């Protein structure tokens, strides 16, 4: 015995909407591709880290970062690479990240800004006690690593202990 398909009762508005959808050919919503300042993730990864000395106005990762990240980059790993190590921890972390493309890399450097080459990687960020594994998404570019590994936890208190209140003084101890 074959089952019949039930007819779905629609409101006139829903029927018009379904007909419009069939006419337009739209079957499902497409996810909008992520862009950072008008550039896709692939274009960002292809950019050089710093602009060349002969053309300081050239497009680079440093040039499209927010002002605070640009300042940190110019004083941090840019100065470290050129001047023999102004910030050695950041430089070592980026080198480890480039040398181990498939592995998880840990760091204590919470102030390091997320670069396009870090997208898709899992980075262990120290929170003061342990390493929190953070999956780097394109939306995180330009933010500090420490923003994604909270250093504080919410405390959940239990009830009062034995002897803490007058009524609990006469309770037999276990």
Residue, then its C-alpha position, 0 to 999 in steps of 0.5 A: x500500500x503506497x502512502x500518499x504525500x500529505x498536502x501542506x496547507x500554506x498561507x497565501x504569503x508563504x505560497x507567494x514566497x515559495x513561488x518567488x524562490x522557485x523562479x529565482x533559482x535560489x535553493x540555499x543560502x550561501x555563506x558570505x566569504x570572509x574578507x579583512x579590509x577588502x582582502x580574502x584570506x588567501x590574498x592576505x597570506x600571499x602578502x609580504x609581512x613588511x613593506x620593502x624599504x624602497x617602496x614603503x607605501x606597498x601593500x603588506x600585512x603590517x600596513x593593513x593591521x590596526x594601529x596598535x598591532x602596527x606599532x607592536x609589529x614595528x617594535x616587536x618582531x620587525x625590530x627583532x629580525x633586523x636588529x638582532x632580537x628586540x623581542x626574541x620570544x615572538x620571533x622564536x614563536x613565529x619561526x616555530x610556527x613556520x617550521x611545524x606547519x601541521x603541529x600545535x605550537x605553544x606560547x607564553x606570548x599573549x600580546x602577539x597579534x594574530x597574523x594571516x599565516x596563523x589562520x587554520x592553526x591551533x595554538x596553545x596560549x598560556x593562561x597563567x596555569x595551563x595552555x588553552x588550545x585556540x583554533x585560529x579563525x579568519x575573524x581573529x586577525x589583528x587581535x591579540x592571542x591573549x584575548x582568546x585565553x581567559x586568565x580568570x575563571x568564575x568561582x562556584x561557591x558551595x554551601x557553608x561548612x560545618x560550624x559556619x552557622x549557629x544551626x550547624x554547630x550541633x551537627x555530628x561530624x562525619 
